Amino acid sequence: RYEGVALKATEILSWDNGRLHDPLRQPHELEVPQSMQLTKVFSLRCARDGNGQLTLYLTTMAGEELAPMTASGADLVADLCYRVSVEGHEGFQVKVALPDGQTLDSLDPKKPLSEAFQTFMD
């Protein structure tokens, strides 16, 4: 019984046609519905040093700053998306809000960071 939670039975019960046809699948092989994933939201601040290296500061919505990350200006947006998602955030969906109001995952993944962040770099 789930009191105070509005969920569909399909989000709680993992039995679907695929599961019925392959009952030997392990629980860790089942996908978690998108609505059931927890999300961590960060804001990003970026500074460039004299050598073209970028220092990226991620801050939680509670104001806690994570350890700074360094990246090359030639690194791609896709590279940063991957690094942020695997840095100790297992089991969470990660969203990064940029200073211009966009999210990191909405940018072109093939764009270099120096180009993608040029409008708001310190």
C-alpha positions, 0 to 999 in steps of 0.5 A: 500500500502506498499512502500519499503517493500518486503512482500507476500500477505499471510504475510499481509492478515491474511485470510487463509482457517482456517480463512475462516472456522472460521470467528469469531476468534479474531485478537489476536488469529491469528499467526504473521508470523515468518518473521514479528516478531521483534528480540532482540539480546543480548550477554551473559557473565556469572560469577560464585561466590563461592557458585555455583551461576551464575550471567548472564549479557545480553548486547544489540547489542547497548551496553546497559546492562540489569539488571544482572540475577542470576541462580543456576548452576543446572538450565537448559538451558530451564529455562534460555531460558524461563526467557530471553524470558519473561523479558519484551520482549513481542512481540519480538523474543529473541536471545542470542549470547554466547561467543563461537558463538552459540546461547542459543536456539541451546544448549541442553535444558536439560543441566544444566547451569554450564555444558553448560557454563563451557567453557566461565565462568569468 
